[in-house]
Amino acid sequence: MSSRPLPASAFPPGPRGYPILGVLPHLRADPISTFLDAANRYGDIVHMRVGPYRGFLVCDPAGIKHVLQDNPRNYHKSPLYDRLRDNLGNGLLTSEDTSWLRQRRLAQPAFHRQRLVDMADVMVGCTELMVARWDGLASRGETIDLVSEMMALTQAIIVRTMFSTDLGAAAEIVNRTWPIINRRIGETFWSTKLETALPLAANRRFWRALRELDAVVYRIIAERRQARREQADLLSMLLSARDEETGTGMTDRQLRDEVVTMLLAGHETTSLALSWTYYLLSQHPLVEARLVDEVDRVVGDMRLGFAHIDRLSFTRCVIEESLRLYPPAWGFSRRALGDDDVCGYHLPRGFLVFMIPFVVHRRPALWPDPDRFDPDRFTPEQVSARPRFSYLPFGGGPRGCIGNQFAMTEAVLIVAAIAQRYRIELVPGQEIRPEPLITLRPAPSVRAIVSRRHARDERSAG
Ligand code: HEM
C-alpha cells in the first residue's frame, strides 16, 4: 500500500518542536516527561516529529490494541531497536517475520505451565540462598544495594532455569557488564550511528563490556555442546533445532544472540520490578502489613511452592500495581509497513507508533488518582471494568512478552519468600528517581536495611 499525501491538519495535534529535529532534543534530555507532557497536553493520540521520523504517540487502549493485536503484521519494531539489534543481535526480541515466528515457536515450550511448576522450586531455592546470606548482614546492621541483590538473584534464576547451569565466578561479569551495556544503549537510543561508532571513552568501555559478556555466553554454549547432555531447558531446545530446508543447526552466533537476549530480557526487568516494589512498600506500611499477613496466612512456616501462588492474590496485586507505576519496560515502539488507520487518524507507511506504558498507566481517565499506589486496582472486578490494553507492562499481541507468566511467578515467589523471614526497609533520606534507559531503573540506587521478622529466627540464627 502506498502512502497518500495528506494535509498536515489530518494528523492528530502535537508539539511543534524544533525545525528539522522536532522533539528529538526533548526526548534525548528527558523522554518520560516529553511523552507524559505530550499526552497531558494533546490527549490520547499525539503527532510527533522525532528527527528524521514522524510518528504518533498512542495512549488510547483501543489504538494500542489495534497496533499490537489486531493488525500486528503491518508493523515491525521501530528503528529505535537498531541499537539493541546492533549489539544483542537477532534474537527473539529483535527479529521479524518468519525468522521471529520460528524462534518464538522454538522457545515457547520452555515457558510451558508445567515447566513453571518445576522452575518455581529453583526460584524459591535461589531466594533462600540470598536470604541466608542476609543473616550475617542483618546481625551486623549492614545495608544492602537492593537493585544489585535483586539483579544477582534473578540472574541466578534465569541461568539455572533456562540454561541449567551456574555461572559461578562469571556471574560477577554479567552483573558488572550489563549495567554498562544497558546504560550505553539507553544513552544512545536517540543518537546517530556515527556517535555510537566513534572510539569515545564511553563507547570503548561499552565494547569491552560486550566482549566480556559474549565470552561468558559462548562458554555456556561450548560447555553444553561438549557435554552432549540433553536437559529439558531452553538451551537444549535451541541446540536441537534444525532448519527445515537445510537440516542444519543454529550457528554459535545465532545461539549467542538467543542466549544473550534471554539472559538479559529474562533477569533485569524482573529485578527492577522487585526493586520498585520494595521502594513502594517502604512508603506504604499498611500495604506491607496486609501483604505480610497474607503470606503468614497462606504459607506460614511451610516451604513455599507453586501451589501457593493462586492464594497469594494480594501479593500479586502489589506487584501488578508496582508494574503500573514503574513499568520496567517503560516504552516501546513500532514502524508501520503500510498505511493504517489508528483512532480515526490516517497513519502513513513509515510512521512510528510510540506506546509508553509509563504514560498509559498514568492516564487519569483510565486510572483515577493515577499517582496513588493502590494494589486493590487489581482485584478481578476492577480489572474487568477497565479496557484491555490500559495496562501493558508486558506489551501485548503476538510480540508480547514470552516471559510474562515466568516473571509474575518469580516475583510473587520472591516477595513471599522474603516476607516469610525478612523485612526490607529503605535507608531514610534517599532521593530516588526513575531513570529511563532501555529499562526504568531506580537512580541512583536503592539502599536498604534488612531485619529478621521473628525473634525466633534471631535465636535460631544466633
Ligand atoms: C517484569 C518482568 C518483565 C517485563 C516488564 C517484560 C516486558 C516485556 C515487554 C514490554 C515486551 C514487549 C516489547 C515490545 O513489544 O517491543 C517483552 C518482550 C520479551 N520478553 Fe519480557 N518482560 C519481563 C520479563 C521477561 C522474562 C522473565 C523473560 C524471559 C525469561 C522475558 C523475555 C522476553 C522476550 C524474549 C521478549 C520478546 C518476545 C517476542 O518478541 O516474541 N521477559 N517483555
Boltz pocket constraint, residues with backbone or C-beta under 6 A from the ligand:
constraints:
  - pocket:
      binder: B
      contacts: [[A, 77], [A, 92], [A, 93], [A, 94], [A, 104], [A, 158], [A, 261], [A, 262], [A, 265], [A, 266], [A, 267], [A, 269], [A, 270], [A, 273], [A, 327], [A, 328], [A, 329], [A, 332], [A, 333], [A, 392], [A, 393], [A, 394], [A, 395], [A, 396], [A, 398], [A, 399], [A, 400], [A, 401], [A, 402], [A, 403], [A, 404], [A, 406], [A, 407]]
      max_distance: 6.0
